[in-house]
Each structure stands twice: as C-alpha cells, then as structure tokens.
C-alpha cells in the first residue's frame, strides 16, 4: 500500500486523532474514505477552503449574466458557449454535463 505525507494544522491533527480514538480506528482508516472521495472524479464536489471565494465569484457572475440577458440575450448565449468551451478544455466540465 502506498504512503503519502501531508501537512495539516496541529489543531486539526489533534481533532483527527481524538475522533479516530473515539470510533476505534486509526487516523489513516478515518481519513481514507475522504481521500477516496476526493480522488473519485464521479463523486460530487469536494469542498475546499476556497469555497467562500468561489461562491462570491459565482454570485457576482450571476448578477452580470442577468444584466447581460436583459440587454443582449445573444451576447449571453455566446458568453455561456465560450465559458463551456473553456471549462471543457480545462477538464472542469464534461461534455455530458449541463451548464
């Protein structure tokens, strides 16, 4: 079995150790399902510390899109198509996923 080393905050390490002890498993056994989910491209979104920033950006872009839709629906359609192409090129949106 492979081994990885990660750096985490001391407080988080303490919490993981306590939680693992409470449920009677090792820290590795406790963390392994989360790592498996993070590695599974079919799994849902994996939350990160950047989620608050991402949510603000999405809200801002939604407001801009609503404004553009009112003044130029064609421009919005083109912008959405361009965004989809960029996301697909980066591997962030599969062709089968609706935008």
Secondary structure, 3 states (H helix, E strand, C coil): CCCCCCCCCHHHHHHHHHHHHHHCCCHHHHHHHHHHHHHCCCCCCCCCCCHHHHHHHHHHHHHHHHHHHHHCHHHHHHHHHHHHHHHHHCCCCCCCCCC
